[in-house]
Amino acid sequence: PDMVMATASTIKVSILVELFRQAEQKPGLLRQQRPFKANEATGRGGMGRLLSADSAVSVEDIAKMMINLSENTATNLLIDEVGMENVNKNNVAMGLKTMKLRRKMLDSASGAAGEENISSPADGATIMYKIAKCDLPVSKASCDRIRQIMEIPQPEHPALDPIPHNIPVAFKWGGLEGVSNGWGIVS
């Protein structure tokens, strides 16, 4: 449980928690519109290739794309919004010893340099337990909204196959070459 490994897209859960923590300090943040533009790293895929250059999307909808579609442009926009350092400070404040956001999504240079986003399975389980128990540095309403976003049905994933579709699952999956993982809460 304490082995530190690459998280792939499961690190996006800690970005979501930090977003909602900041949204409580900045009323209206989640409704604000942001330009949705693919950058060089994410431009070949994802929603950015489908939206016109002048498109704007609410911060909360960007968060939904990050979690439910594992949209990397959305993730990078939110990392810019909340700050990588703030995500990591919040992880420490929540008692997560190994979870670290160290790079943006699809940053191949950082990945090649070994700067993967990391966590232990224990910390992955801890953040999901904190979401399940509403033991986060946010209000109950924000905690409930985090869970609701994570419970939006996602594209098919083998980990969800044995679970009947009528049972809510708050889930985030991730995969990189040599890594496949998922963090979830089954209600």
C-alpha positions in Angstrom: 0.0 0.0 0.0 2.9 2.4 0.5 4.7 1.8 -2.8 5.0 5.1 -4.7 4.0 4.8 -8.4 2.8 6.9 -11.3 -0.8 7.9 -10.9 -1.6 8.6 -14.6 -5.0 10.4 -14.6 -6.1 9.4 -11.1 -4.1 12.5 -9.8 -7.0 14.5 -11.3 -9.0 13.7 -8.1 -6.7 15.9 -6.0 -7.0 18.7 -8.6 -10.8 18.5 -8.3 -10.6 18.8 -4.5 -8.3 21.8 -4.7 -10.6 23.5 -7.2 -13.6 23.2 -4.9 -11.5 24.3 -1.9 -10.6 27.5 -3.9 -14.2 27.9 -5.2 -15.4 28.3 -1.6 -13.0 31.3 -1.2 -13.9 32.7 -4.6 -17.7 32.7 -4.9 -18.9 32.3 -8.5 -15.6 30.7 -9.7 -17.2 27.5 -10.8 -19.7 29.4 -13.1 -17.0 31.6 -14.6 -16.2 31.0 -18.3 -12.7 30.2 -19.5 -11.4 29.9 -23.0 -11.0 26.2 -23.9 -8.0 26.0 -26.2 -5.9 22.9 -26.7 -2.2 23.6 -26.2 0.7 22.0 -28.2 0.9 19.0 -25.9 -2.9 18.2 -25.9 -3.9 19.6 -29.3 -4.0 16.3 -31.2 -6.9 14.9 -29.2 -9.7 15.6 -26.8 -12.3 18.3 -26.7 -10.0 21.1 -27.8 -9.9 19.7 -31.3 -13.7 19.9 -31.5 -14.3 23.4 -30.1 -13.9 26.6 -32.1 -11.0 28.8 -31.2 -13.2 31.3 -29.4 -15.1 28.8 -27.3 -15.5 29.3 -23.5 -16.6 26.7 -21.0 -17.6 27.1 -17.3 -14.9 26.1 -14.8 -17.2 23.4 -13.4 -17.8 21.9 -16.8 -14.1 21.9 -17.4 -13.8 19.9 -14.2 -16.4 17.4 -15.4 -14.5 16.9 -18.6 -11.3 16.4 -16.6 -12.9 13.7 -14.4 -15.4 12.0 -16.7 -13.7 12.1 -20.0 -10.1 12.3 -18.6 -9.7 15.3 -20.8 -6.1 16.4 -20.6 -6.6 20.0 -22.0 -9.3 20.5 -19.3 -6.8 19.2 -16.7 -4.1 21.5 -17.8 -6.5 24.5 -17.8 -7.4 23.6 -14.2 -3.8 23.2 -13.1 -3.2 26.7 -14.4 -6.4 27.9 -12.6 -5.6 26.5 -9.2 -1.8 26.2 -9.2 0.2 23.0 -9.0 1.8 24.1 -5.7 -1.7 24.7 -4.2 -2.8 21.2 -5.2 0.3 19.7 -3.4 -0.1 21.9 -0.3 -3.7 20.7 0.0 -2.6 17.1 -0.5 -0.2 17.5 2.5 -2.9 19.3 4.5 -5.2 16.3 3.9 -2.5 14.0 5.3 -1.5 12.5 1.9 2.2 11.7 2.3 3.1 10.6 -1.2 0.5 12.2 -3.6 2.3 14.8 -5.7 1.2 16.7 -8.9 4.6 17.2 -10.6 3.7 17.9 -14.2 0.9 18.8 -16.5 -0.8 16.1 -18.6 1.0 14.9 -21.7 4.2 16.9 -20.8 6.5 14.4 -22.5 9.7 16.2 -21.6 8.8 16.0 -17.9 7.6 12.4 -18.2 10.9 11.5 -19.9 12.8 13.1 -17.1 11.0 10.9 -14.6 8.7 13.7 -13.3 5.5 11.6 -13.2 2.6 12.5 -11.0 2.8 10.0 -8.1 1.0 8.5 -5.2 0.9 5.4 -3.2 -2.2 3.1 -3.2 -2.7 4.0 0.4 -3.0 7.7 -0.4 -5.3 7.0 -3.3 -7.5 5.0 -0.9 -7.3 7.8 1.6 -8.5 10.6 -0.7 -11.4 8.5 -1.9 -12.3 7.6 1.8 -12.2 11.3 2.6 -14.6 12.0 -0.3 -16.9 9.2 0.8 -16.9 10.5 4.4 -17.0 14.2 3.4 -13.8 14.7 5.4 -12.3 17.3 3.0 -11.2 20.9 3.5 -14.5 22.0 1.9 -18.1 22.4 3.0 -20.6 19.5 2.9 -22.2 21.0 -0.2 -18.9 21.1 -2.1 -18.0 17.7 -0.9 -21.3 16.4 -2.2 -20.7 18.1 -5.5 -17.3 16.6 -5.9 -18.8 13.2 -5.4 -21.7 13.9 -7.8 -19.1 14.9 -10.5 -17.2 11.7 -9.9 -20.5 9.7 -10.1 -21.4 10.9 -13.6 -21.4 7.7 -15.7 -18.1 7.4 -17.5 -17.1 5.7 -20.7 -17.0 1.9 -20.2 -14.0 0.7 -18.1 -13.3 -2.9 -17.3 -13.1 -2.2 -13.5 -16.8 -1.1 -13.6 -18.1 -4.2 -15.5 -19.0 -6.3 -12.5 -20.9 -3.5 -10.8 -24.6 -3.2 -11.7 -25.4 0.1 -13.6 -27.9 1.1 -11.0 -25.3 1.4 -8.2 -23.6 4.8 -8.1 -19.8 4.6 -8.4 -17.6 7.6 -7.9 -14.6 6.7 -10.1 -11.5 8.0 -11.7 -9.3 5.8 -13.9 -5.9 6.4 -15.3 -3.4 4.7 -17.6 0.0 5.2 -19.0 2.4 2.8 -20.6 3.0 0.2 -17.9 0.4 1.7 -15.6 -3.3 1.1 -15.2 -5.2 2.1 -12.1 -8.5 3.3 -10.8 -9.7 4.9 -7.6 -13.4 4.5 -6.7 -16.2 4.6 -4.2 -19.0 2.1 -4.6 -22.2 3.1 -2.8 
